[in-house]
Amino acid sequence: MKQFILYGTVGCHLCEDAEALLAPLLNEQCEIECIDISDDDQLLDRYGELIPVLRRVGDGAELNWPFASEKTRDFLFE
């Protein structure tokens, strides 16, 4: 199973948009964990201006917002 992390914050409208965009692309082969960066100073420093950010756990590759659906699909399933 491919694992991903979606970095964001609670109440971020872009993060909500990212979750909505990702939802129909997910299947039983992908798992996405949402992490609120506001609880971690290091994550906040790293991603504060960039969220939402989708990170592929296997190789650490990251996809920054805005997520174009074709680019996101390729990122999830390559």
N, CA, C and O atoms as a CHARMM CRD file, in Angstrom:
* protein
*
  312
    1    1 MET  N      0.83900  -1.18300   0.00000 PROA 1      0.00000
    2    1 MET  CA     0.00000   0.00000   0.00000 PROA 1      0.00000
    3    1 MET  C      0.88300   1.24600   0.00000 PROA 1      0.00000
    4    1 MET  O      1.82000   1.35200   0.79100 PROA 1      0.00000
    5    2 LYS  N      0.58300   2.16500  -0.87500 PROA 2      0.00000
    6    2 LYS  CA     1.31900   3.42800  -0.93000 PROA 2      0.00000
    7    2 LYS  C      0.80200   4.34600   0.17700 PROA 2      0.00000
    8    2 LYS  O     -0.40200   4.45400   0.41200 PROA 2      0.00000
    9    3 GLN  N      1.74400   4.99800   0.84500 PROA 3      0.00000
   10    3 GLN  CA     1.38100   5.88600   1.94500 PROA 3      0.00000
   11    3 GLN  C      1.81100   7.31100   1.63200 PROA 3      0.00000
   12    3 GLN  O      2.87400   7.55700   1.06300 PROA 3      0.00000
   13    4 PHE  N      0.94200   8.24200   2.02600 PROA 4      0.00000
   14    4 PHE  CA     1.17400   9.66400   1.78900 PROA 4      0.00000
   15    4 PHE  C      0.83200  10.44400   3.04800 PROA 4      0.00000
   16    4 PHE  O      0.06000   9.99300   3.89500 PROA 4      0.00000
   17    5 ILE  N      1.42400  11.62200   3.14700 PROA 5      0.00000
   18    5 ILE  CA     1.10200  12.56100   4.21800 PROA 5      0.00000
   19    5 ILE  C      0.65300  13.85400   3.56200 PROA 5      0.00000
   20    5 ILE  O      1.29900  14.35800   2.64300 PROA 5      0.00000
   21    6 LEU  N     -0.45800  14.38300   4.04300 PROA 6      0.00000
   22    6 LEU  CA    -0.92400  15.69300   3.60200 PROA 6      0.00000
   23    6 LEU  C     -0.69400  16.66000   4.75200 PROA 6      0.00000
   24    6 LEU  O     -1.36500  16.58900   5.78100 PROA 6      0.00000
   25    7 TYR  N      0.26100  17.56400   4.56800 PROA 7      0.00000
   26    7 TYR  CA     0.55200  18.57300   5.58300 PROA 7      0.00000
   27    7 TYR  C     -0.36400  19.76600   5.37600 PROA 7      0.00000
   28    7 TYR  O     -0.55100  20.23900   4.25500 PROA 7      0.00000
   29    8 GLY  N     -0.93400  20.24600   6.48100 PROA 8      0.00000
   30    8 GLY  CA    -1.82500  21.39500   6.42200 PROA 8      0.00000
   31    8 GLY  C     -2.14700  21.88000   7.82000 PROA 8      0.00000
   32    8 GLY  O     -1.45600  21.54700   8.78200 PROA 8      0.00000
   33    9 THR  N     -3.20100  22.67000   7.92100 PROA 9      0.00000
   34    9 THR  CA    -3.69000  23.12800   9.22400 PROA 9      0.00000
   35    9 THR  C     -5.20800  23.07200   9.22800 PROA 9      0.00000
   36    9 THR  O     -5.85600  23.11600   8.18200 PROA 9      0.00000
   37   10 VAL  N     -5.75400  22.97600  10.42200 PROA 10     0.00000
   38   10 VAL  CA    -7.20400  22.98500  10.58200 PROA 10     0.00000
   39   10 VAL  C     -7.72400  24.36800  10.20300 PROA 10     0.00000
   40   10 VAL  O     -7.16200  25.37900  10.62400 PROA 10     0.00000
   41   11 GLY  N     -8.77800  24.41700   9.42200 PROA 11     0.00000
   42   11 GLY  CA    -9.38300  25.68300   9.03100 PROA 11     0.00000
   43   11 GLY  C     -8.76000  26.32300   7.80200 PROA 11     0.00000
   44   11 GLY  O     -9.18400  27.40400   7.39300 PROA 11     0.00000
   45   12 CYS  N     -7.77000  25.68500   7.20900 PROA 12     0.00000
   46   12 CYS  CA    -7.13500  26.20600   5.99200 PROA 12     0.00000
   47   12 CYS  C     -8.01000  25.81900   4.79200 PROA 12     0.00000
   48   12 CYS  O     -8.19500  24.63500   4.51400 PROA 12     0.00000
   49   13 HSD  N     -8.53900  26.80800   4.09200 PROA 13     0.00000
   50   13 HSD  CA    -9.44800  26.48400   2.98000 PROA 13     0.00000
   51   13 HSD  C     -8.70800  25.79700   1.83100 PROA 13     0.00000
   52   13 HSD  O     -9.30300  24.97700   1.13200 PROA 13     0.00000
   53   14 LEU  N     -7.44300  26.10300   1.62000 PROA 14     0.00000
   54   14 LEU  CA    -6.67700  25.41700   0.58400 PROA 14     0.00000
   55   14 LEU  C     -6.45800  23.94400   0.95300 PROA 14     0.00000
   56   14 LEU  O     -6.49400  23.07100   0.08500 PROA 14     0.00000
   57   15 CYS  N     -6.23300  23.67800   2.23100 PROA 15     0.00000
   58   15 CYS  CA    -6.05800  22.30000   2.70000 PROA 15     0.00000
   59   15 CYS  C     -7.35700  21.51500   2.51600 PROA 15     0.00000
   60   15 CYS  O     -7.33200  20.34500   2.13300 PROA 15     0.00000
   61   16 GLU  N     -8.47600  22.15500   2.78600 PROA 16     0.00000
   62   16 GLU  CA    -9.77500  21.51800   2.56900 PROA 16     0.00000
   63   16 GLU  C     -9.98700  21.23800   1.08200 PROA 16     0.00000
   64   16 GLU  O    -10.50700  20.18600   0.71100 PROA 16     0.00000
   65   17 ASP  N     -9.58400  22.17800   0.24000 PROA 17     0.00000
   66   17 ASP  CA    -9.67700  21.96700  -1.21400 PROA 17     0.00000
   67   17 ASP  C     -8.80400  20.79400  -1.64600 PROA 17     0.00000
   68   17 ASP  O     -9.21000  19.99100  -2.48600 PROA 17     0.00000
   69   18 ALA  N     -7.60300  20.69300  -1.07300 PROA 18     0.00000
   70   18 ALA  CA    -6.69200  19.59900  -1.41100 PROA 18     0.00000
   71   18 ALA  C     -7.29800  18.25400  -1.01300 PROA 18     0.00000
   72   18 ALA  O     -7.24000  17.29500  -1.78200 PROA 18     0.00000
   73   19 GLU  N     -7.87700  18.18300   0.18500 PROA 19     0.00000
   74   19 GLU  CA    -8.51800  16.93900   0.62500 PROA 19     0.00000
   75   19 GLU  C     -9.65600  16.55300  -0.30800 PROA 19     0.00000
   76   19 GLU  O     -9.81500  15.38100  -0.64900 PROA 19     0.00000
   77   20 ALA  N    -10.44300  17.53300  -0.71700 PROA 20     0.00000
   78   20 ALA  CA   -11.56000  17.26000  -1.62800 PROA 20     0.00000
   79   20 ALA  C    -11.05700  16.78800  -2.99000 PROA 20     0.00000
   80   20 ALA  O    -11.67000  15.91400  -3.60300 PROA 20     0.00000
   81   21 LEU  N     -9.97000  17.34300  -3.46100 PROA 21     0.00000
   82   21 LEU  CA    -9.39300  16.93100  -4.73900 PROA 21     0.00000
   83   21 LEU  C     -8.82900  15.51200  -4.66200 PROA 21     0.00000
   84   21 LEU  O     -8.94600  14.74000  -5.61300 PROA 21     0.00000
   85   22 LEU  N     -8.22100  15.17600  -3.53000 PROA 22     0.00000
   86   22 LEU  CA    -7.59600  13.86300  -3.37100 PROA 22     0.00000
   87   22 LEU  C     -8.61100  12.74100  -3.15100 PROA 22     0.00000
   88   22 LEU  O     -8.38600  11.60900  -3.58000 PROA 22     0.00000
   89   23 ALA  N     -9.70100  13.04100  -2.49900 PROA 23     0.00000
   90   23 ALA  CA   -10.68000  12.00600  -2.12100 PROA 23     0.00000
   91   23 ALA  C    -11.10200  11.10500  -3.28100 PROA 23     0.00000
   92   23 ALA  O    -11.06700   9.88500  -3.12000 PROA 23     0.00000
   93   24 PRO  N    -11.49600  11.63300  -4.43800 PROA 24     0.00000
   94   24 PRO  CA   -11.92800  10.73400  -5.50800 PROA 24     0.00000
   95   24 PRO  C    -10.77700   9.97100  -6.17800 PROA 24     0.00000
   96   24 PRO  O    -11.02100   9.02000  -6.92000 PROA 24     0.00000
   97   25 LEU  N     -9.53700  10.37400  -5.92600 PROA 25     0.00000
   98   25 LEU  CA    -8.38900   9.70800  -6.53600 PROA 25     0.00000
   99   25 LEU  C     -7.89400   8.52400  -5.70400 PROA 25     0.00000
  100   25 LEU  O     -7.13000   7.68700  -6.18600 PROA 25     0.00000
  101   26 LEU  N     -8.33900   8.47100  -4.45600 PROA 26     0.00000
  102   26 LEU  CA    -7.86100   7.42800  -3.55300 PROA 26     0.00000
  103   26 LEU  C     -8.54900   6.10500  -3.84000 PROA 26     0.00000
  104   26 LEU  O     -9.69200   6.05900  -4.29500 PROA 26     0.00000
  105   27 ASN  N     -7.84100   5.05500  -3.56800 PROA 27     0.00000
  106   27 ASN  CA    -8.41300   3.72100  -3.66000 PROA 27     0.00000
  107   27 ASN  C     -7.80200   2.88500  -2.54700 PROA 27     0.00000
  108   27 ASN  O     -7.07600   3.40300  -1.69900 PROA 27     0.00000
  109   28 GLU  N     -8.09500   1.60600  -2.55400 PROA 28     0.00000
  110   28 GLU  CA    -7.59000   0.74200  -1.48900 PROA 28     0.00000
  111   28 GLU  C     -6.07400   0.56200  -1.52400 PROA 28     0.00000
  112   28 GLU  O     -5.51700  -0.05600  -0.61800 PROA 28     0.00000
  113   29 GLN  N     -5.40000   1.07900  -2.53300 PROA 29     0.00000
  114   29 GLN  CA    -3.94600   0.96400  -2.63700 PROA 29     0.00000
  115   29 GLN  C     -3.21800   2.19000  -2.09400 PROA 29     0.00000
  116   29 GLN  O     -1.98800   2.20800  -2.05100 PROA 29     0.00000
  117   30 CYS  N     -3.95900   3.20800  -1.68300 PROA 30     0.00000
  118   30 CYS  CA    -3.35000   4.44600  -1.18800 PROA 30     0.00000
  119   30 CYS  C     -3.92100   4.80600   0.17000 PROA 30     0.00000
  120   30 CYS  O     -5.11200   4.64000   0.43500 PROA 30     0.00000
  121   31 GLU  N     -3.04000   5.30200   1.02000 PROA 31     0.00000
  122   31 GLU  CA    -3.45300   5.75800   2.34700 PROA 31     0.00000
  123   31 GLU  C     -2.85700   7.14600   2.56300 PROA 31     0.00000
  124   31 GLU  O     -1.66100   7.35300   2.36000 PROA 31     0.00000
  125   32 ILE  N     -3.68700   8.08500   2.97100 PROA 32     0.00000
  126   32 ILE  CA    -3.20800   9.44500   3.22600 PROA 32     0.00000
  127   32 ILE  C     -3.48800   9.81300   4.67700 PROA 32     0.00000
  128   32 ILE  O     -4.61700   9.71700   5.15800 PROA 32     0.00000
  129   33 GLU  N     -2.43300  10.23600   5.35700 PROA 33     0.00000
  130   33 GLU  CA    -2.54900  10.71200   6.72600 PROA 33     0.00000
  131   33 GLU  C     -2.46300  12.23700   6.68900 PROA 33     0.00000
  132   33 GLU  O     -1.53700  12.79600   6.10300 PROA 33     0.00000
  133   34 CYS  N     -3.42300  12.89900   7.31200 PROA 34     0.00000
  134   34 CYS  CA    -3.40500  14.36500   7.38900 PROA 34     0.00000
  135   34 CYS  C     -2.70000  14.77200   8.67600 PROA 34     0.00000
  136   34 CYS  O     -3.04400  14.30400   9.76200 PROA 34     0.00000
  137   35 ILE  N     -1.71000  15.64900   8.54100 PROA 35     0.00000
  138   35 ILE  CA    -0.95500  16.12200   9.70000 PROA 35     0.00000
  139   35 ILE  C     -1.09800  17.63300   9.79700 PROA 35     0.00000
  140   35 ILE  O     -0.84700  18.36500   8.84000 PROA 35     0.00000
  141   36 ASP  N     -1.51000  18.08000  10.98600 PROA 36     0.00000
  142   36 ASP  CA    -1.66000  19.50000  11.27100 PROA 36     0.00000
  143   36 ASP  C     -0.29700  20.04800  11.68700 PROA 36     0.00000
  144   36 ASP  O      0.21200  19.70200  12.75300 PROA 36     0.00000
  145   37 ILE  N      0.28600  20.88900  10.86200 PROA 37     0.00000
  146   37 ILE  CA     1.63100  21.39800  11.12300 PROA 37     0.00000
  147   37 ILE  C      1.66600  22.39900  12.26900 PROA 37     0.00000
  148   37 ILE  O      2.74200  22.68800  12.79200 PROA 37     0.00000
  149   38 SER  N      0.52800  22.93400  12.67100 PROA 38     0.00000
  150   38 SER  CA     0.51800  23.94700  13.73100 PROA 38     0.00000
  151   38 SER  C      0.90900  23.36900  15.08300 PROA 38     0.00000
  152   38 SER  O      1.19400  24.11800  16.01700 PROA 38     0.00000
  153   39 ASP  N      0.92600  22.03500  15.19900 PROA 39     0.00000
  154   39 ASP  CA     1.29300  21.38300  16.45200 PROA 39     0.00000
  155   39 ASP  C      2.79000  21.09600  16.56000 PROA 39     0.00000
  156   39 ASP  O      3.24400  20.57200  17.57600 PROA 39     0.00000
  157   40 ASP  N      3.56100  21.43400  15.52300 PROA 40     0.00000
  158   40 ASP  CA     4.97800  21.08300  15.48800 PROA 40     0.00000
  159   40 ASP  C      5.76600  22.25300  14.90200 PROA 40     0.00000
  160   40 ASP  O      5.60000  22.59500  13.73100 PROA 40     0.00000
  161   41 ASP  N      6.61700  22.85900  15.71400 PROA 41     0.00000
  162   41 ASP  CA     7.36700  24.04100  15.27600 PROA 41     0.00000
  163   41 ASP  C      8.25000  23.77100  14.06400 PROA 41     0.00000
  164   41 ASP  O      8.36200  24.62300  13.18300 PROA 41     0.00000
  165   42 GLN  N      8.87800  22.59800  14.00400 PROA 42     0.00000
  166   42 GLN  CA     9.73800  22.27900  12.85700 PROA 42     0.00000
  167   42 GLN  C      8.92200  22.16800  11.57500 PROA 42     0.00000
  168   42 GLN  O      9.32800  22.67500  10.52900 PROA 42     0.00000
  169   43 LEU  N      7.76800  21.50400  11.65600 PROA 43     0.00000
  170   43 LEU  CA     6.90700  21.39100  10.46900 PROA 43     0.00000
  171   43 LEU  C      6.35700  22.75400  10.07100 PROA 43     0.00000
  172   43 LEU  O      6.24800  23.06200   8.88400 PROA 43     0.00000
  173   44 LEU  N      6.01500  23.55900  11.05100 PROA 44     0.00000
  174   44 LEU  CA     5.50000  24.90200  10.77800 PROA 44     0.00000
  175   44 LEU  C      6.55100  25.75100  10.07200 PROA 44     0.00000
  176   44 LEU  O      6.23400  26.47600   9.12900 PROA 44     0.00000
  177   45 ASP  N      7.80000  25.66600  10.52300 PROA 45     0.00000
  178   45 ASP  CA     8.88900  26.40400   9.87100 PROA 45     0.00000
  179   45 ASP  C      9.10200  25.92200   8.44200 PROA 45     0.00000
  180   45 ASP  O      9.32800  26.72500   7.53600 PROA 45     0.00000
  181   46 ARG  N      9.02700  24.60300   8.24200 PROA 46     0.00000
  182   46 ARG  CA     9.30300  24.02700   6.92300 PROA 46     0.00000
  183   46 ARG  C      8.16600  24.23900   5.92700 PROA 46     0.00000
  184   46 ARG  O      8.41400  24.55800   4.76400 PROA 46     0.00000
  185   47 TYR  N      6.91800  24.06500   6.37500 PROA 47     0.00000
  186   47 TYR  CA     5.78000  24.05500   5.45400 PROA 47     0.00000
  187   47 TYR  C      4.81500  25.23200   5.61400 PROA 47     0.00000
  188   47 TYR  O      3.85000  25.33600   4.85600 PROA 47     0.00000
  189   48 GLY  N      5.05000  26.10000   6.56300 PROA 48     0.00000
  190   48 GLY  CA     4.09200  27.15400   6.89200 PROA 48     0.00000
  191   48 GLY  C      3.56700  27.95400   5.71400 PROA 48     0.00000
  192   48 GLY  O      2.37100  28.23400   5.63900 PROA 48     0.00000
  193   49 GLU  N      4.44500  28.32300   4.79600 PROA 49     0.00000
  194   49 GLU  CA     4.05400  29.13100   3.64200 PROA 49     0.00000
  195   49 GLU  C      3.64900  28.27900   2.43800 PROA 49     0.00000
  196   49 GLU  O      3.16300  28.80800   1.43900 PROA 49     0.00000
  197   50 LEU  N      3.84400  26.97800   2.52900 PROA 50     0.00000
  198   50 LEU  CA     3.65100  26.10800   1.36900 PROA 50     0.00000
  199   50 LEU  C      2.37100  25.28100   1.40600 PROA 50     0.00000
  200   50 LEU  O      1.95100  24.76600   0.37000 PROA 50     0.00000
  201   51 ILE  N      1.74400  25.13900   2.56000 PROA 51     0.00000
  202   51 ILE  CA     0.62200  24.20000   2.69000 PROA 51     0.00000
  203   51 ILE  C     -0.52500  24.55900   1.76100 PROA 51     0.00000
  204   51 ILE  O     -0.77800  25.72600   1.46100 PROA 51     0.00000
  205   52 PRO  N     -1.20000  23.52500   1.32200 PROA 52     0.00000
  206   52 PRO  CA    -1.01500  22.11500   1.60200 PROA 52     0.00000
  207   52 PRO  C      0.11800  21.50500   0.78400 PROA 52     0.00000
  208   52 PRO  O      0.38500  21.91700  -0.34500 PROA 52     0.00000
  209   53 VAL  N      0.77500  20.51800   1.37800 PROA 53     0.00000
  210   53 VAL  CA     1.85400  19.78000   0.72100 PROA 53     0.00000
  211   53 VAL  C      1.55900  18.29100   0.86500 PROA 53     0.00000
  212   53 VAL  O      1.26400  17.80900   1.95900 PROA 53     0.00000
  213   54 LEU  N      1.64200  17.57100  -0.24500 PROA 54     0.00000
  214   54 LEU  CA     1.43700  16.12600  -0.24200 PROA 54     0.00000
  215   54 LEU  C      2.80700  15.46500  -0.33500 PROA 54     0.00000
  216   54 LEU  O      3.57900  15.75100  -1.25000 PROA 54     0.00000
  217   55 ARG  N      3.10700  14.58200   0.61200 PROA 55     0.00000
  218   55 ARG  CA     4.42100  13.91300   0.66200 PROA 55     0.00000
  219   55 ARG  C      4.24000  12.41400   0.48700 PROA 55     0.00000
  220   55 ARG  O      3.41100  11.79900   1.15700 PROA 55     0.00000
  221   56 ARG  N      5.01000  11.83600  -0.40300 PROA 56     0.00000
  222   56 ARG  CA     5.00200  10.38700  -0.60000 PROA 56     0.00000
  223   56 ARG  C      5.98900   9.79100   0.40600 PROA 56     0.00000
  224   56 ARG  O      7.17700  10.11400   0.38000 PROA 56     0.00000
  225   57 VAL  N      5.49300   8.91900   1.29300 PROA 57     0.00000
  226   57 VAL  CA     6.31100   8.38400   2.37800 PROA 57     0.00000
  227   57 VAL  C      7.46000   7.53700   1.84400 PROA 57     0.00000
  228   57 VAL  O      8.57000   7.62700   2.36800 PROA 57     0.00000
  229   58 GLY  N      7.23700   6.72800   0.83300 PROA 58     0.00000
  230   58 GLY  CA     8.25400   5.80400   0.32900 PROA 58     0.00000
  231   58 GLY  C      9.56400   6.44700  -0.08000 PROA 58     0.00000
  232   58 GLY  O     10.63600   5.93900   0.24800 PROA 58     0.00000
  233   59 ASP  N      9.48700   7.55600  -0.79100 PROA 59     0.00000
  234   59 ASP  CA    10.71600   8.19300  -1.28700 PROA 59     0.00000
  235   59 ASP  C     10.87100   9.64600  -0.84700 PROA 59     0.00000
  236   59 ASP  O     11.86800  10.28700  -1.18000 PROA 59     0.00000
  237   60 GLY  N      9.90100  10.17300  -0.10400 PROA 60     0.00000
  238   60 GLY  CA     9.99900  11.54200   0.40200 PROA 60     0.00000
  239   60 GLY  C      9.68400  12.61900  -0.61800 PROA 60     0.00000
  240   60 GLY  O      9.82400  13.80600  -0.32100 PROA 60     0.00000
  241   61 ALA  N      9.26000  12.23000  -1.82200 PROA 61     0.00000
  242   61 ALA  CA     8.91600  13.22600  -2.84500 PROA 61     0.00000
  243   61 ALA  C      7.72100  14.04300  -2.37300 PROA 61     0.00000
  244   61 ALA  O      6.82600  13.52700  -1.70300 PROA 61     0.00000
  245   62 GLU  N      7.71800  15.32300  -2.73100 PROA 62     0.00000
  246   62 GLU  CA     6.64400  16.21300  -2.30300 PROA 62     0.00000
  247   62 GLU  C      6.00500  16.91300  -3.49100 PROA 62     0.00000
  248   62 GLU  O      6.65600  17.23300  -4.48600 PROA 62     0.00000
  249   63 LEU  N      4.71200  17.13500  -3.35000 PROA 63     0.00000
  250   63 LEU  CA     3.93600  17.85500  -4.34800 PROA 63     0.00000
  251   63 LEU  C      3.33000  19.07000  -3.65700 PROA 63     0.00000
  252   63 LEU  O      2.57000  18.93600  -2.69800 PROA 63     0.00000
  253   64 ASN  N      3.67300  20.25400  -4.15100 PROA 64     0.00000
  254   64 ASN  CA     3.16700  21.49500  -3.54800 PROA 64     0.00000
  255   64 ASN  C      1.88300  21.94400  -4.21600 PROA 64     0.00000
  256   64 ASN  O      1.62900  21.63900  -5.38100 PROA 64     0.00000
  257   65 TRP  N      1.08300  22.66800  -3.46400 PROA 65     0.00000
  258   65 TRP  CA    -0.14200  23.26700  -3.95600 PROA 65     0.00000
  259   65 TRP  C      0.20300  24.34400  -4.95400 PROA 65     0.00000
  260   65 TRP  O      1.21600  25.01700  -4.76100 PROA 65     0.00000
  261   66 PRO  N     -0.55500  24.55700  -5.99700 PROA 66     0.00000
  262   66 PRO  CA    -1.83600  23.90900  -6.30000 PROA 66     0.00000
  263   66 PRO  C     -1.63300  22.54900  -6.98000 PROA 66     0.00000
  264   66 PRO  O     -0.72100  22.36700  -7.78600 PROA 66     0.00000
  265   67 PHE  N     -2.49700  21.61800  -6.63500 PROA 67     0.00000
  266   67 PHE  CA    -2.45700  20.28200  -7.22300 PROA 67     0.00000
  267   67 PHE  C     -3.30800  20.28900  -8.48500 PROA 67     0.00000
  268   67 PHE  O     -4.52400  20.47000  -8.41100 PROA 67     0.00000
  269   68 ALA  N     -2.68700  20.09700  -9.63500 PROA 68     0.00000
  270   68 ALA  CA    -3.43400  19.88900 -10.87300 PROA 68     0.00000
  271   68 ALA  C     -3.82300  18.41500 -10.89000 PROA 68     0.00000
  272   68 ALA  O     -2.99700  17.56300 -10.56700 PROA 68     0.00000
  273   69 SER  N     -5.04400  18.10000 -11.25500 PROA 69     0.00000
  274   69 SER  CA    -5.53000  16.73400 -11.10500 PROA 69     0.00000
  275   69 SER  C     -4.67800  15.70600 -11.85000 PROA 69     0.00000
  276   69 SER  O     -4.43300  14.62700 -11.31100 PROA 69     0.00000
  277   70 GLU  N     -4.22100  15.99800 -13.06100 PROA 70     0.00000
  278   70 GLU  CA    -3.37500  15.06100 -13.80300 PROA 70     0.00000
  279   70 GLU  C     -2.03100  14.86400 -13.10200 PROA 70     0.00000
  280   70 GLU  O     -1.55800  13.73600 -12.96500 PROA 70     0.00000
  281   71 LYS  N     -1.42800  15.94900 -12.66500 PROA 71     0.00000
  282   71 LYS  CA    -0.14000  15.88700 -11.97200 PROA 71     0.00000
  283   71 LYS  C     -0.28700  15.11700 -10.65400 PROA 71     0.00000
  284   71 LYS  O      0.58200  14.32300 -10.29600 PROA 71     0.00000
  285   72 THR  N     -1.36300  15.35000  -9.95100 PROA 72     0.00000
  286   72 THR  CA    -1.62100  14.66100  -8.68700 PROA 72     0.00000
  287   72 THR  C     -1.83700  13.17500  -8.92300 PROA 72     0.00000
  288   72 THR  O     -1.30500  12.34700  -8.18300 PROA 72     0.00000
  289   73 ARG  N     -2.59800  12.83400  -9.92600 PROA 73     0.00000
  290   73 ARG  CA    -2.84200  11.42300 -10.25800 PROA 73     0.00000
  291   73 ARG  C     -1.51900  10.72700 -10.58000 PROA 73     0.00000
  292   73 ARG  O     -1.28000   9.61200 -10.11700 PROA 73     0.00000
  293   74 ASP  N     -0.67200  11.36700 -11.35700 PROA 74     0.00000
  294   74 ASP  CA     0.63900  10.80000 -11.67700 PROA 74     0.00000
  295   74 ASP  C      1.48100  10.62500 -10.40800 PROA 74     0.00000
  296   74 ASP  O      2.15200   9.60700 -10.23800 PROA 74     0.00000
  297   75 PHE  N      1.44000  11.61400  -9.52900 PROA 75     0.00000
  298   75 PHE  CA     2.20400  11.58000  -8.27900 PROA 75     0.00000
  299   75 PHE  C      1.74700  10.42000  -7.39300 PROA 75     0.00000
  300   75 PHE  O      2.57100   9.73200  -6.79000 PROA 75     0.00000
  301   76 LEU  N      0.44700  10.20800  -7.31900 PROA 76     0.00000
  302   76 LEU  CA    -0.09900   9.14400  -6.47600 PROA 76     0.00000
  303   76 LEU  C      0.19100   7.75800  -7.02900 PROA 76     0.00000
  304   76 LEU  O      0.44700   6.82800  -6.26400 PROA 76     0.00000
  305   77 PHE  N      0.15400   7.61100  -8.32600 PROA 77     0.00000
  306   77 PHE  CA     0.17900   6.26700  -8.90100 PROA 77     0.00000
  307   77 PHE  C      1.44000   5.91200  -9.67800 PROA 77     0.00000
  308   77 PHE  O      1.46600   4.87200 -10.33500 PROA 77     0.00000
  309   78 GLU  N      2.49200   6.73900  -9.63000 PROA 78     0.00000
  310   78 GLU  CA     3.71900   6.37700 -10.35300 PROA 78     0.00000
  311   78 GLU  C      4.49400   5.33200  -9.61900 PROA 78     0.00000
  312   78 GLU  O      5.55400   4.91000 -10.08300 PROA 78     0.00000
